[in-house]
Amino acid sequence: MKFVRFGQPGAEKPGIVDAQGGIRDLSAHVPDLAGAALDPANLVRLGKIDPASLPLVPAGTRLGSCVARPGNFIAVGLNYADHAAETGAAIPPEPILFNKTPNCIQGPDDVIVIPKNSKKTDWEVELAVVIGKTALYIDEKDALSHVAGFCVCNDISEREFQAERGGQWMKGKGSPTFGPVGPWLVTTDEVKDPQDLGMWLELNGKKVQNGSTKTMIYGVAFTIAYISQFLQLDPGDIITTGTPPGVGLGMKPPVFLKAGDTMRVGIDGLGVQNQKVIAWQG
């Protein structure tokens, strides 16, 4: 099943994608794709509703983030061996965790805003995991049963803020618009193996990232269980799990986003994002 949220920012409604690719309005059956509504059993219930009985959403309607604003938006750094190599970093002995701000989450096709005073805004296609059931001190073997589904995330990053200004990485990770997720929340039954998904990103029509979740250092199940040893994951929380090589920082010379750039971002079976980059207007 593929779930979406559609409508204007702040007024999104829940929807489901029908067999023809149309979006059907689910708002009569669930208030939003958030919290307890994301329990895997509830998503199964929603998936049993005949899409033909639901109102068809007009084509071209804006898509919002595929889940409502989470309590936690957690990211994993340097989680692909080939990406660590391109940045000259050592393989981390344990997962590197940092926070992205929940208010940087936006729709998959919304514009990306280069922050004020930014010099090195970069891109990162990532597999994101949406939690469906509370997870605390869980085992790796049980981790995927706590997942509502998967989606595409573009982990936009400001490298100077992240690495050259001292302190934590989160300074370069949470500016407004730095967290497009979606277009779809794809339930686990449609993702046979989260460790075997092709993923790519095109910048101005040129493919710059072309990788696979096969090269993750710490897999999805391990990562969820690991995080749960330190904090409680609640339904609706998002974990974005790292990026393959091809980011701007790793190019020689480095390449960073500028106003007017466009990106297409995709993962096998999870859909495609389309974004335009604009400058901060303030």
C-alpha positions as CSV (number, residue, x, y, z in Angstrom):
1,M,0.0,0.0,0.0
2,K,1.1,3.5,-0.7
3,F,-0.2,6.3,1.5
4,V,0.1,10.1,0.8
5,R,-0.9,13.4,2.3
6,F,-2.2,16.0,-0.1
7,G,-3.3,19.6,-0.1
8,Q,-1.9,23.0,0.9
9,P,0.8,23.3,3.5
10,G,-0.7,23.0,7.0
11,A,-4.0,21.7,5.6
12,E,-3.0,18.3,4.2
13,K,-5.4,15.3,4.2
14,P,-4.5,11.6,4.2
15,G,-4.8,9.6,1.0
16,I,-4.1,6.3,-0.6
17,V,-2.8,5.5,-4.1
18,D,-5.1,3.3,-6.2
19,A,-4.1,0.7,-8.7
20,Q,-4.1,3.3,-11.5
21,G,-1.9,5.7,-9.6
22,G,-4.7,8.1,-8.7
23,I,-4.9,9.5,-5.2
24,R,-8.0,8.7,-3.1
25,D,-9.2,10.8,-0.2
26,L,-9.0,8.9,3.1
27,S,-10.0,11.7,5.4
28,A,-13.4,10.2,6.2
29,H,-11.6,7.2,7.7
30,V,-8.6,8.6,9.4
31,P,-7.8,12.2,10.5
32,D,-4.2,12.2,9.4
33,L,-1.2,9.9,8.9
34,A,0.3,10.5,12.3
35,G,0.7,8.8,15.7
36,A,-1.5,5.8,16.4
37,A,-2.9,5.9,12.9
38,L,0.4,4.6,11.6
39,D,0.2,1.3,13.6
40,P,0.8,-1.4,11.0
41,A,-2.5,-3.1,11.9
42,N,-4.4,0.2,11.3
43,L,-2.7,0.7,7.9
44,V,-3.8,-2.8,6.9
45,R,-7.4,-1.9,7.9
46,L,-7.2,1.3,5.8
47,G,-5.8,-0.8,2.9
48,K,-8.9,-3.0,2.9
49,I,-11.1,0.0,2.0
50,D,-12.2,-0.2,-1.7
51,P,-10.4,2.8,-3.3
52,A,-13.2,3.2,-5.8
53,S,-15.5,4.1,-2.8
54,L,-13.2,7.0,-2.0
55,P,-13.2,10.5,-3.6
56,L,-10.6,10.9,-6.3
57,V,-8.2,13.8,-5.7
58,P,-7.7,16.0,-8.7
59,A,-4.5,15.3,-10.7
60,G,-1.8,17.8,-9.9
61,T,-2.8,18.4,-6.3
62,R,0.2,19.2,-4.2
63,L,1.6,16.4,-2.1
64,G,2.8,17.1,1.5
65,S,5.2,15.1,3.5
66,C,3.9,11.5,3.6
67,V,3.5,11.6,7.4
68,A,2.5,14.5,9.6
69,R,5.2,16.3,11.6
70,P,6.9,13.7,13.8
71,G,8.2,14.1,17.3
72,N,11.6,12.9,16.3
73,F,13.5,13.2,13.0
74,I,16.7,11.2,13.5
75,A,19.4,10.7,11.0
76,V,22.4,8.4,10.6
77,G,25.7,9.8,9.4
78,L,28.4,8.1,7.3
79,N,26.3,4.9,7.0
80,Y,27.4,3.9,3.6
81,A,30.9,2.5,3.2
82,D,31.4,4.0,-0.3
83,H,30.1,7.4,0.9
84,A,32.5,7.4,3.9
85,A,35.3,6.7,1.5
86,E,34.5,9.6,-0.8
87,T,34.6,12.0,2.2
88,G,37.8,10.5,3.6
89,A,36.1,9.5,6.8
90,A,36.7,6.3,8.7
91,I,34.0,3.6,9.1
92,P,32.3,4.5,12.4
93,P,32.5,1.8,15.0
94,E,28.9,2.5,16.0
95,P,26.2,4.4,14.2
96,I,26.6,8.2,14.1
97,L,23.3,9.8,15.1
98,F,22.1,13.3,14.9
99,N,18.8,15.2,14.8
100,K,17.1,17.0,12.0
101,T,14.5,19.5,13.1
102,P,10.9,18.2,12.6
103,N,9.9,21.6,11.2
104,C,12.3,21.2,8.2
105,I,10.0,18.4,6.9
106,Q,8.1,19.3,3.7
107,G,6.5,17.8,0.6
108,P,8.5,15.9,-1.9
109,D,8.2,18.5,-4.7
110,D,8.4,21.7,-2.6
111,V,11.2,24.2,-3.2
112,I,14.5,23.9,-1.4
113,V,15.6,27.2,0.1
114,I,19.4,27.9,0.4
115,P,19.8,29.2,4.0
116,K,20.9,32.8,4.8
117,N,24.7,32.9,4.7
118,S,25.0,29.5,3.2
119,K,28.1,28.6,1.1
120,K,27.9,24.8,0.9
121,T,24.4,23.5,0.6
122,D,24.4,19.8,-0.5
123,W,22.1,16.9,-1.3
124,E,21.7,13.4,0.0
125,V,19.2,10.8,-1.3
126,E,18.3,8.5,1.7
127,L,16.0,5.7,2.6
128,A,13.7,6.9,5.5
129,V,11.9,4.6,7.9
130,V,8.6,5.6,9.6
131,I,7.9,4.1,13.0
132,G,4.5,2.6,13.5
133,K,4.7,1.2,17.0
134,T,6.6,2.4,20.1
135,A,10.1,1.0,20.2
136,L,12.2,1.0,23.4
137,Y,15.0,-1.5,24.2
138,I,13.9,-3.8,21.3
139,D,15.9,-6.6,19.7
140,E,17.1,-6.4,16.1
141,K,15.0,-9.5,15.2
142,D,11.9,-7.6,16.2
143,A,12.7,-4.2,14.8
144,L,10.9,-4.3,11.5
145,S,7.6,-5.2,13.2
146,H,7.7,-1.7,14.6
147,V,7.9,-0.1,11.1
148,A,4.9,1.6,9.4
149,G,6.7,1.9,6.1
150,F,9.4,3.5,4.1
151,C,9.8,6.6,2.0
152,V,12.4,8.7,0.1
153,C,14.2,11.5,2.0
154,N,16.5,14.2,0.6
155,D,18.7,15.0,3.5
156,I,19.7,18.5,2.5
157,S,22.8,19.6,4.4
158,E,24.8,22.8,4.7
159,R,28.4,21.5,5.0
160,E,30.0,24.6,6.4
161,F,27.4,24.8,9.1
162,Q,27.8,21.1,9.7
163,A,31.5,20.6,9.8
164,E,33.3,24.0,10.0
165,R,31.4,26.0,12.6
166,G,32.0,23.7,15.7
167,G,29.5,21.8,17.8
168,Q,27.0,19.3,16.5
169,W,26.2,18.3,12.9
170,M,22.6,19.3,13.4
171,K,23.5,23.0,12.7
172,G,23.9,22.0,9.1
173,K,20.9,19.7,8.9
174,G,17.7,21.4,10.1
175,S,17.2,24.6,8.1
176,P,13.7,25.2,6.7
177,T,13.0,22.9,3.7
178,F,15.9,20.6,4.5
179,G,13.7,17.5,4.9
180,P,11.5,16.6,1.9
181,V,9.9,13.2,2.5
182,G,7.7,11.2,0.2
183,P,5.9,11.2,-2.2
184,W,4.6,8.0,-0.7
185,L,4.7,6.1,2.6
186,V,5.1,2.6,1.3
187,T,4.1,-0.2,3.7
188,T,6.5,-3.0,4.6
189,D,4.6,-5.6,2.6
190,E,5.6,-3.8,-0.6
191,V,9.3,-3.6,0.3
192,K,10.7,-7.2,0.1
193,D,14.2,-6.2,1.3
194,P,15.1,-2.7,2.6
195,Q,18.7,-3.7,2.1
196,D,18.4,-4.2,-1.6
197,L,17.0,-0.9,-3.0
198,G,18.5,1.1,-5.8
199,M,18.6,4.8,-5.1
200,W,19.7,7.8,-7.2
201,L,19.7,11.6,-7.4
202,E,19.9,13.8,-10.5
203,L,21.2,17.4,-10.4
204,N,20.1,19.5,-13.4
205,G,19.4,16.3,-15.4
206,K,22.7,14.6,-14.6
207,K,22.8,11.6,-12.3
208,V,25.2,12.3,-9.5
209,Q,24.2,9.6,-7.0
210,N,23.6,6.1,-8.1
211,G,23.8,3.6,-5.2
212,S,22.1,0.9,-3.3
213,T,21.0,0.2,0.3
214,K,23.2,-2.9,-0.1
215,T,26.2,-0.8,0.9
216,M,24.8,0.4,4.2
217,I,27.2,-0.2,7.1
218,Y,24.4,-0.6,9.7
219,G,21.2,-2.0,8.2
220,V,17.7,-0.8,8.9
221,A,16.7,-3.4,11.5
222,F,20.0,-3.0,13.4
223,T,19.7,0.8,13.3
224,I,16.2,0.9,14.7
225,A,17.1,-1.5,17.6
226,Y,20.3,0.5,18.3
227,I,18.5,3.8,18.5
228,S,15.9,2.2,20.8
229,Q,18.6,1.5,23.4
230,F,19.0,5.3,23.9
231,L,15.6,6.8,23.4
232,Q,12.0,5.9,22.8
233,L,10.8,5.8,19.2
234,D,7.1,6.7,18.9
235,P,4.7,6.2,16.1
236,G,5.3,8.8,13.3
237,D,9.0,9.2,14.2
238,I,11.3,9.2,11.1
239,I,14.7,7.7,10.8
240,T,16.7,8.6,7.7
241,T,19.4,6.1,7.2
242,G,22.4,7.7,5.3
243,T,23.4,8.3,1.7
244,P,25.5,6.5,-0.9
245,P,28.4,8.3,-2.7
246,G,27.9,11.2,-5.1
247,V,27.2,14.2,-2.8
248,G,28.6,17.6,-3.8
249,L,31.1,17.6,-0.9
250,G,32.8,14.5,-2.4
251,M,33.3,15.9,-5.9
252,K,36.6,17.2,-7.0
253,P,36.3,20.1,-6.9
254,P,33.2,20.2,-4.6
255,V,29.9,21.3,-6.1
256,F,27.1,22.8,-4.1
257,L,23.6,23.8,-4.8
258,K,22.7,27.2,-6.2
259,A,19.5,29.1,-7.0
260,G,17.9,27.7,-10.1
261,D,19.2,24.1,-9.7
262,T,16.8,21.2,-10.0
263,M,16.9,17.8,-8.4
264,R,15.1,14.5,-9.1
265,V,15.4,12.0,-6.2
266,G,14.3,8.4,-6.2
267,I,14.4,5.0,-4.6
268,D,13.2,1.8,-6.2
269,G,9.5,1.3,-5.4
270,L,9.2,4.3,-3.2
271,G,8.6,7.1,-5.8
272,V,10.4,10.2,-7.1
273,Q,10.8,13.7,-5.7
274,N,11.2,16.8,-7.9
275,Q,12.7,20.0,-6.4
276,K,13.8,23.4,-7.5
277,V,16.4,25.3,-5.5
278,I,15.8,29.0,-4.6
279,A,17.8,31.6,-2.6
280,W,16.8,32.8,0.8
281,Q,14.5,35.8,0.6
282,G,14.7,37.7,3.8
